[in-house]
Amino acid sequence: MYDIFAKIALSKIEEAINNGEFDDLPGEGKPVNLDYLVSIPPEMRAAYTVLKNSGVVPEEVHLLKQISELRKQLSACPEGESKNQLTKKLMDTEVKYKLMLETTRRKKR
């Protein structure tokens, strides 16, 4: 079943290329930035890409951005009370993210 759809899709893509429909598109010849996919589990990347292209950002992505930002702040923060607060906030955010992932995985079963 998949092979049929893959062949149809490839046929349509080749037809569009031959008709020049992909010529002069914005960003032509520039590398595609896929850095945002690094922190997303492989089994969820396709779904996140579709959501991102639709303008919808899941809560998990917001949490990943928060985690990344908190890690940057921690690395630049001197020892002391503020570093302890940042560490606690980072741990809380990571736990929340992991719980969301686990909930999603259980729903898929």
C-alpha positions in Angstrom: 0.0 0.0 0.0 2.8 2.4 1.0 4.7 1.7 -2.3 1.7 2.8 -4.4 1.5 6.2 -2.6 5.2 6.6 -2.6 5.3 6.0 -6.4 2.5 8.4 -7.0 4.2 11.1 -4.9 7.5 10.6 -6.6 5.8 10.8 -10.0 4.1 14.1 -9.1 7.3 15.5 -7.7 9.2 14.6 -10.9 6.5 16.0 -13.0 6.6 19.3 -11.1 10.4 19.4 -11.4 10.2 18.9 -15.2 7.5 21.6 -15.4 9.8 24.1 -13.5 7.3 24.5 -10.7 10.1 24.4 -8.1 12.2 27.1 -9.9 12.7 30.5 -8.3 11.2 29.5 -4.9 12.2 31.6 -1.9 15.3 30.1 -0.3 16.4 28.2 -3.4 19.9 27.0 -3.1 20.1 27.7 0.7 20.4 25.0 3.3 17.4 24.0 5.2 17.6 24.6 8.9 16.6 21.4 10.7 18.3 22.2 14.1 14.9 22.3 15.8 14.6 18.5 15.1 17.6 17.6 17.2 15.8 17.8 20.5 12.6 16.1 19.3 12.4 12.3 19.7 12.7 10.6 16.2 9.3 9.0 16.4 7.6 12.4 16.9 9.6 14.5 14.3 7.2 14.0 11.4 4.2 15.1 13.5 6.0 18.1 14.8 7.1 19.1 11.4 3.5 19.0 10.1 2.3 21.0 13.1 5.1 23.5 12.8 4.3 24.0 9.1 0.6 24.5 10.1 1.6 27.2 12.6 0.7 25.1 15.6 3.4 24.5 18.2 2.8 21.7 20.7 3.4 22.3 24.4 6.4 19.9 24.3 8.2 22.2 21.9 7.7 25.2 24.2 9.1 23.1 27.1 12.1 22.1 25.0 12.8 25.8 24.3 12.5 26.6 28.0 14.9 23.8 28.9 17.4 25.0 26.3 17.1 28.6 27.6 17.4 27.6 31.2 20.6 25.6 30.4 22.1 28.6 28.7 21.2 30.8 31.7 22.7 28.2 34.1 26.0 28.0 32.3 26.3 31.8 32.5 25.1 32.1 36.1 27.6 32.5 39.0 27.2 30.2 42.0 24.6 31.3 44.5 20.9 31.5 45.2 19.9 32.4 41.7 21.8 29.4 40.3 20.0 27.2 42.7 16.6 28.6 41.6 17.5 28.1 38.0 18.6 24.6 38.7 15.3 23.8 40.4 13.3 25.5 37.6 15.2 23.4 35.0 14.6 20.2 36.8 10.9 21.0 37.2 10.6 21.8 33.5 12.5 18.6 32.5 10.2 16.5 34.7 7.1 18.1 33.1 8.5 17.5 29.6 9.3 13.8 30.4 5.8 13.3 31.8 4.2 14.7 28.7 6.3 12.4 26.5 5.4 9.4 28.6 1.8 10.3 28.4 2.0 10.6 24.6 3.8 7.2 24.3 1.2 5.5 26.5 -1.6 6.9 24.4 0.0 5.4 21.2 -0.1 1.9 22.7 
